[in-house]
Amino acid sequence: MATLTIRLPDDKHERLRQLAERRSISMNKLIEELSTVALAEFDAETRFRARAALGSRGNGLILLRNLKALASGHSLQVLAEVMTQLADSHLLRPRIHVSQGNTVLPGG
């Protein structure tokens, strides 16, 4: 396991300490959890960008933009618009096709 030293403004450090206390976890565990969230977000964005490259890049970027808007507290109307755009694009391709009782992977 690696050790990491970071410099933070005192006020930010205090807020993180209070958050850890409220969650009844150590500062170390809090930073570990926050880094896990950041990496999951990065991985999700990477996957979306890869899918956009396979389909319509513009539609993939629209999806990312709308999902960010949704995550920042916009209404479910945004989600409905995203799903409509996805349904109209090639980004929602089924991963598995069933043909005459046989399961066929896309491209296979």
C-alpha positions in Angstrom: 0.0 0.0 0.0 1.3 3.4 -0.9 1.5 6.6 1.2 0.3 9.9 -0.3 0.9 13.3 1.2 -1.3 16.1 0.0 -1.5 19.8 0.7 -5.0 21.3 1.2 -6.2 24.7 2.4 -7.0 24.5 6.1 -10.7 25.2 5.5 -11.0 22.3 3.0 -9.1 20.0 5.4 -11.5 20.9 8.2 -14.6 20.3 6.0 -13.2 16.9 5.0 -12.5 16.0 8.6 -16.1 16.9 9.6 -17.4 14.8 6.7 -15.3 11.8 7.8 -16.5 12.3 11.4 -20.1 12.5 10.3 -19.7 9.3 8.3 -17.9 7.7 11.3 -14.9 6.8 9.2 -11.2 7.9 9.3 -9.9 10.6 7.0 -7.9 7.9 5.3 -11.0 5.9 4.5 -12.8 9.0 3.3 -10.0 9.9 0.9 -10.0 6.3 -0.3 -13.8 6.4 -0.9 -13.6 9.7 -2.7 -10.8 8.5 -4.9 -12.8 5.4 -5.8 -15.7 7.6 -6.9 -13.4 9.8 -9.0 -11.9 6.7 -10.7 -15.4 5.2 -11.3 -16.5 8.5 -13.0 -13.3 8.5 -15.1 -13.9 4.9 -16.1 -17.5 5.6 -17.0 -16.6 8.6 -19.1 -13.9 6.5 -20.9 -16.5 3.8 -21.7 -19.0 6.3 -23.0 -16.3 7.9 -25.2 -15.4 4.5 -26.6 -19.0 3.7 -27.4 -19.4 7.1 -29.0 -16.4 6.3 -31.2 -18.2 3.1 -32.4 -21.4 4.9 -33.1 -22.1 8.6 -33.6 -19.5 10.7 -31.8 -21.9 13.6 -31.7 -24.6 11.6 -30.0 -22.1 10.1 -27.5 -20.9 13.6 -26.5 -24.5 14.8 -26.3 -25.2 11.9 -23.9 -22.2 12.8 -21.7 -23.3 16.5 -21.6 -26.9 15.6 -20.7 -25.8 13.1 -18.1 -23.6 15.7 -16.5 -26.5 18.1 -16.5 -28.7 15.4 -14.9 -26.1 14.6 -12.3 -25.9 18.3 -11.4 -29.5 18.3 -10.3 -31.6 19.0 -13.4 -35.0 17.4 -13.8 -36.1 14.0 -15.0 -37.0 15.8 -18.2 -33.3 15.8 -19.1 -33.2 12.1 -18.6 -36.2 11.5 -20.8 -34.5 13.6 -23.5 -31.3 11.6 -23.2 -33.2 8.3 -23.5 -35.0 9.6 -26.6 -31.8 10.7 -28.2 -30.2 7.3 -27.4 -33.2 5.4 -28.8 -32.9 7.4 -32.0 -29.2 6.9 -32.3 -27.1 3.8 -32.6 -25.8 4.0 -29.1 -28.4 1.7 -27.7 -27.5 -1.4 -29.7 -28.5 -4.6 -28.0 -25.5 -6.6 -26.9 -27.2 -10.0 -27.5 -29.5 -10.9 -30.3 -31.8 -14.0 -30.3 -32.4 -15.5 -33.7 -34.4 -18.7 -34.1 -33.8 -19.6 -30.4 -30.0 -19.2 -30.7 -28.1 -16.4 -28.9 -25.9 -14.5 -31.3 -23.5 -11.9 -30.2 -23.4 -8.7 -32.3 -21.1 -9.1 -35.3 -21.2 -12.9 -34.9 
